[in-house]
Amino acid sequence: MKELAMLSIAAVVVLTLLWAWKKPGSRGQETRVKELRQNLRVKALYDEAKIDRLIKFEQDERAPKGQKPGELDTLLNAAIERWERDKNSAASLY
């Protein structure tokens, strides 16, 4: 009985430490960033340097407008939207 109580206490301590170590919602944020980066990766034909340049471009676009640099998921989303917008407008030229 005493061993079961000690094991339960140890489990609670471990779970508490894991919860405190990892910010709430950060796992969902990581997953979202991975999904967005993969989406952009497909569009950029798996060119990682191009992906980094697209993200940097979105970051640089925010500075003159007085906007905050933004989280990575926001920058990735903006890069994807710009890619799709540019692709659609270029297609109408032909």
Contacts in CASP RR format, 6 or more apart in sequence:
PFRMAT RR
TARGET T0000
AUTHOR 0000-0000-0000
METHOD contacts of the structure
MODEL  1
MKELAMLSIAAVVVLTLLWAWKKPGSRGQETRVKELRQNLRVKALYDEAK
IDRLIKFEQDERAPKGQKPGELDTLLNAAIERWERDKNSAASLY
29 71 0 8 1.000
29 73 0 8 1.000
32 73 0 8 1.000
33 72 0 8 1.000
33 73 0 8 1.000
33 76 0 8 1.000
36 73 0 8 1.000
36 76 0 8 1.000
36 77 0 8 1.000
36 80 0 8 1.000
37 51 0 8 1.000
37 76 0 8 1.000
39 76 0 8 1.000
39 80 0 8 1.000
40 51 0 8 1.000
40 54 0 8 1.000
40 76 0 8 1.000
40 79 0 8 1.000
40 80 0 8 1.000
40 83 0 8 1.000
41 48 0 8 1.000
41 51 0 8 1.000
43 80 0 8 1.000
43 83 0 8 1.000
43 84 0 8 1.000
44 50 0 8 1.000
44 51 0 8 1.000
44 54 0 8 1.000
44 83 0 8 1.000
51 79 0 8 1.000
54 79 0 8 1.000
54 82 0 8 1.000
54 83 0 8 1.000
55 72 0 8 1.000
55 75 0 8 1.000
55 76 0 8 1.000
55 79 0 8 1.000
57 79 0 8 1.000
58 75 0 8 1.000
58 78 0 8 1.000
58 79 0 8 1.000
58 82 0 8 1.000
59 69 0 8 1.000
59 70 0 8 1.000
59 75 0 8 1.000
61 78 0 8 1.000
62 68 0 8 1.000
62 69 0 8 1.000
62 70 0 8 1.000
63 69 0 8 1.000
END
